[in-house]
Amino acid sequence: MVAVQADGCAPIVKAWQDGAEHAELWQDAHTIASGIRVPVAIGDFLILRAVRESGGFAISVPDEEIQAAQEDVAARDGLLMGPEGAATAAAYRRALAEGMVDEGDRVVLFNCGTSLKYPMPPMDAALDRHRPIDWDALVEA
């Protein structure tokens, strides 16, 4: 199990790093991912226990990486992730780069929010619903 939080609100990550059983209140919590902006979790000890007992880790990522992951996943995979889910993609990329996970590891990312309550990511192209779809052009994009 891996706990993912934003750099601007990461009490679970700090508690995990400190070896604490409970997370302290995170002052001035801020992140673009409002669904994971939780400055104090009621079940903090349960989260920390699950992460530790599973041999996992806790990681935080900056808003810039969350936004980049959200846009990349939308463009590359066609998934409209909210920033909360995109935080898991950004954390996976960071964990992969830092050797915390390997490319051969089986990883499940939870998209725990919807992007429909946020502004849409930029779109460079659009389909014309009145014309046939050029599938080859979509693959090349």
Salt bridges, closest charged atoms under 4 A:
ASP18 OD2 - LYS14 NZ 2.56
ASP44 OD1 - HIS22 ND1 3.29
GLU65 OE2 - ARG94 NH2 2.51
ASP72 OD2 - ARG76 NH1 2.97
ASP72 OD2 - ARG93 NH2 2.40
ASP77 OD2 - ARG76 NH2 3.00
GLU98 OE2 - ARG94 NE 3.83
